[in-house]
Structure formats: structure tokens, C-alpha cells
Amino acid sequence: MDAISPWGEFRRGWKPLAAAVIAKAFSVGTIPIYVVGVFTVPLGEAFGWSRAEVAFSFTVATFTSASLSALVGWLCDRFGARALVIVGTVGYSLGMVVIGLSTGWLYGYYAAWSVATMLGMGASAIALSRLVAGWFERKRGLALGVMLMGSGLTAFAAPPFVATLIENFNWRAGCFGLSAAILLIGVPVVVAGLRDAPAKPASADASAPAAASGSGAAPAKSARGFRLAFESRAFWLMSIAFCAATFGIAGLISSFNPILRDVGYGAEQAGALTGLIGLFVMAGRLGVGYLLDKLWAPGLAFVAMACGAITCGLLILPALPVWLVVVAAFCLGLAAGAEWDALSYLAAREFGLESYGRVYSLLVVGVAVITAISPPIFGYAFDQTGSYRSLLLLSGSLLMLGPALLLLLRRGKGDS
């Protein structure tokens, strides 16, 4: 791929990239985040479940995803990403039907989300980022940012689509509507557009694993896959850095709206201001993705994710005028947008593509677990103290100190 100009990569790989955007929009890692909340009140009215009980379905789905990540990473490296994404997209369409057929048994509802996640895991970010990274090298950061914007499409379109179906029919129609959308839009696009990148010479990525440990002792040259990750200093630095940042980012996103309500904003205004985070996440993914190809990636990732600490500081203030809320939303959106861009980019940068799926899957496991437990911890802290202050202070520290570990990664060839 070295013979292809940077923008020539887009001329060559635009079709797989466009298909990956749609696959990401309909994926197991995107839909639950944005639709679980839409089902909360209707399911409570239908079965008498509390909001916490309904919301726990997201935790179940997240832990199921984390438990399967290593397997998906291995399959991705062994058989390629395209087949996995196609099977996962079709499977998730069927999974939505399984959820829609749930009865009033709460644990059965949780099991349905778990089954849907299992069926859709092939189309997770592990396979999608591996596929995109294979098509792009010199513009890899920007391409990954574009792919990850698929979640922004879901954030924009899925909640009103599902809410309309629920309002006119019932909550089951919301699930069946999502299933139909995945099957009629997602599957054809994925089948027609996704292609695994042509194989590159083995020497193309050979230097990455050997240098992954930075200035410390490098893993043996024969190390690959899961062993490469565990023997690498870079893997542990990245794991701690991204897990620390994720705790703050996930907790802030889940608590942003309640914090605004606590300082006096009405439901409508708080909702509109919270919605700005989604717009800033998309902007952050594009902007950071573009800059990852031009600047020293670890330094850029640190600065962008550390911006989340600014959000923590602002939300502690007793009064939050609109302009400060917008600044807080911008900083949080930038941190959240940079997180997955940087994680995907640095995994390819540090470990190469031969073992990308397995190494990336291990990184994702930690991030997924933290994503699942951070919002409940924020909620529990508020229930106990009547304030988010202690968690905001902790999150601000983690968002500064965690990403700072990335500065210990090597400065690779071509870094500014």
C-alpha cells in the first residue's frame, strides 16, 4: 500500500469504508447505547419493571460482548473480517426479533439481550476497525474516525424511529422495526460493499510488534496474537490509560442530563443540551482521526481525552449558564470521540495488522467492562451522598493521569 498516495487510499477503499460506516450504525456495539433508554418507560408500563431494571439490559449486553471479544478477535485474524461482519449483521437482525418476543419475565428479557449480542458480535468494532485498518495506512486515523461516525447516525436516527413505532403500536414494534431496518438496509450494504483488504507482504507490519514495548525489552520476534499483547509494555500502558479514561467518559455521559436537571434546567432544555454531546462526538472523531495521521498519536490522544477533565471541573460549579454547559459538552464530546479513534489507531500502530484482532479485542474487554460499571457507580454515589462531586473529582483525575500513560509509548517512524 506504500505505493498508493494518501488520498488515493480513499479512492481505492471508499466502498468498504462506506459499508463499514453503515455496519457500525447497525452494530451490536452501537444500537443498545441509544435505544435502551427509549424502551425504558414503555417496558415499565407494560410489565411494571423499574427504570434501573430495564437499564440493566445494557449492562448484560455489554458483559456478554466483553466475554466474546477475545474469540471474535481470534476469528477475525484467522478468517478475515468480512464474513464475520456479514454473519453478525444478519444475526443482530434476528436478535432484535428475539428481544421483541420477550415476555414479562425480567430475566428472560436479559437473556434475550444476551442472545442478541451473541448473534451480532461478528459485526462489532473489533472486526470493523480491523477491516478499515487493512484498507488504509497513511490515512488510517481519518478512515477510522469516519467509520466510527456510524454511531452518530444511529444516535440521530434510531431514537425517533423507535419512539414513533412505540407510540403508534407498542414496544415490540420498536424491536421489529429495528430488525427490519438492519435486514433491509444494513445487510445489503454490508454484503455489497465490504471487502477484506488485499494481503500485504509479511514484512509490512513486521517491525510493529518488535517495537511495541517501546524502549523496554521487546517481546520475542515469534510472539503474536494474545501472547504478543501480554508480553508487551505498550499493551499494559494502553489498557490502563483507556480504562481510566473510559470510567470518566462513560460516567459523565450518563450523568450529564441529571446534573443539568439538578442545577435547574427543565427536561426539554437539559435534553437538548445533552444532545450536543453526540454532535461533538462526531466532530471529535473526524477531527482527531484527521490529526492522528499528522501528529504524534499518543500525545494527541492524551490532550483530547484529558479535555474530559475540563468537563468534570465545570460540572462541579454551583451555577452552569448555557455557554458553560456548551463548553462542557464540547470537551466531553471531544474526549469521547477521541477515545475510540485513538484506541483503534494505536492498536494498529503498536502491534501491526497480523495480530490486530486479538490484541484489540483484549483492549476492548477492559473498556467494555468499565463502560458497563461506571454509570451505576455514578448513580450509586449520588444516591448515597446526594451529589456527583466525589465522582467528578475522581473522574477528572483519571482523565488526566490515565491518558498521560500514553506519553510513555514509543515515538514511531513518521511521528511529528
Number of C-alpha atoms within 10 A of each C-alpha: 17 10 7 14 12 16 12 15 20 18 11 13 20 17 17 24 26 20 24 33 28 24 31 29 25 31 30 29 21 21 19 18 15 17 22 15 15 17 21 18 15 19 19 14 10 12 12 13 18 13 14 10 16 21 16 15 21 21 22 18 25 25 21 20 24 22 14 16 26 22 16 23 28 19 18 26 18 13 10 19 28 25 19 20 30 22 17 27 30 21 25 29 28 22 26 26 21 19 22 21 14 17 12 12 11 16 13 14 19 21 18 23 26 23 20 24 29 20 21 28 28 32 30 26 27 28 29 30 28 29 26 29 26 23 24 25 20 20 22 27 28 23 31 30 29 22 26 30 23 22 25 22 18 21 20 14 13 21 18 13 15 22 19 15 18 19 12 10 11 17 23 20 19 27 24 22 20 24 25 16 15 25 19 12 13 25 24 15 21 24 16 11 18 24 21 15 18 9 9 13 9 9 8 13 18 15 13 18 28 22 24 27 25 17 12 12 13 18 20 13 12 9 17 20 19 19 15 24 26 16 18 24 21 26 24 15 19 23 21 19 24 27 24 22 29 28 25 32 29 21 23 26 18 16 18 21 19 17 18 21 15 11 14 12 18 11 12 10 15 19 16 11 18 22 15 17 23 24 18 22 26 24 20 26 31 25 19 28 27 20 17 27 21 16 15 18 25 24 18 20 27 25 17 23 31 25 21 29 26 19 28 26 15 16 22 16 11 8 13 18 9 13 9 15 21 18 14 26 27 24 25 33 29 29 31 29 29 28 24 23 29 27 21 25 25 23 25 26 21 25 28 22 24 22 26 29 33 28 28 28 26 21 25 25 21 17 24 22 20 22 21 21 16 20 21 18 14 23 18 13 16 16 11 9 10 10 16 22 18 14 21 22 15 14 26 22 18 24 30 21 17 22 29 19 20 23 16 17 22 18 16 15 7 9 13 10
